[in-house]
Amino acid sequence: MKCPHCKVKAFIRSSEALSELTRKQYYQCSNIYCGHTFTAMQSISETIVPSNCPDPKINIPLSPNSKRMSQAY
């Protein structure tokens, strides 16, 4: 990810799980003159290919593209 201010590459310095599907990531800009530190959220949004060993407690919607791909076969 790039720093939203100076557009230089930012690195994940740490992260924490908020749920089974979401993580909060802590970024630091690599430009020493900028020094921006910020957070971003990463979450799983859809399934492209279903798991062969699914966890019944996890519900991830199937991508519309997956439905089209499965109908083609």
C-alpha positions as CSV (number, residue, x, y, z in Angstrom):
1,M,0.0,0.0,0.0
2,K,1.2,3.5,-0.7
3,C,1.1,6.4,1.8
4,P,-2.0,8.5,1.0
5,H,0.1,11.7,1.5
6,C,3.4,11.3,-0.3
7,K,2.5,8.2,-2.4
8,V,5.6,6.3,-1.3
9,K,5.4,2.6,-0.2
10,A,4.1,2.0,3.3
11,F,4.9,-1.1,5.2
12,I,2.7,-3.1,7.7
13,R,4.5,-2.8,11.0
14,S,1.9,-4.9,13.0
15,S,-1.6,-6.1,12.9
16,E,-4.3,-7.5,15.1
17,A,-7.2,-9.8,14.5
18,L,-10.6,-8.2,15.0
19,S,-12.5,-11.3,13.9
20,E,-12.0,-14.5,11.9
21,L,-12.4,-12.5,8.7
22,T,-11.0,-9.0,9.6
23,R,-7.6,-7.7,10.6
24,K,-6.6,-4.1,11.6
25,Q,-3.2,-3.3,10.1
26,Y,-0.8,-0.6,11.3
27,Y,1.2,1.0,8.4
28,Q,4.3,3.2,8.5
29,C,5.4,5.3,5.5
30,S,8.9,4.4,4.3
31,N,9.6,8.1,3.4
32,I,11.5,9.4,6.4
33,Y,10.6,12.9,5.5
34,C,6.9,12.1,5.6
35,G,6.7,9.7,8.6
36,H,3.0,9.1,8.3
37,T,1.7,6.2,10.4
38,F,-1.9,5.0,9.8
39,T,-4.2,2.0,10.1
40,A,-6.1,0.1,7.4
41,M,-8.6,-2.8,7.6
42,Q,-8.3,-6.0,5.7
43,S,-11.3,-8.3,5.4
44,I,-12.3,-11.4,3.5
45,S,-15.2,-10.4,1.3
46,E,-16.1,-13.4,-0.9
47,T,-15.3,-16.9,-1.9
48,I,-13.9,-17.6,-5.4
49,V,-13.3,-21.3,-4.9
50,P,-14.9,-23.0,-1.9
51,S,-12.8,-24.7,0.7
52,N,-12.5,-28.5,0.8
53,C,-12.5,-28.4,4.6
54,P,-15.0,-25.6,5.4
55,D,-15.5,-24.3,9.0
56,P,-19.3,-24.4,9.6
57,K,-19.0,-21.3,11.8
58,I,-17.6,-19.2,8.9
59,N,-19.9,-17.8,6.3
60,I,-18.3,-16.1,3.3
61,P,-20.5,-15.3,0.4
62,L,-19.8,-16.9,-2.9
63,S,-18.5,-14.5,-5.6
64,P,-20.9,-13.9,-8.5
65,N,-17.9,-14.8,-10.8
66,S,-17.7,-18.2,-9.1
67,K,-21.3,-18.9,-9.9
68,R,-20.7,-18.1,-13.6
69,M,-17.6,-20.2,-13.7
70,S,-19.4,-23.2,-12.1
71,Q,-22.3,-22.9,-14.6
72,A,-19.8,-23.1,-17.5
73,Y,-18.8,-26.6,-16.6
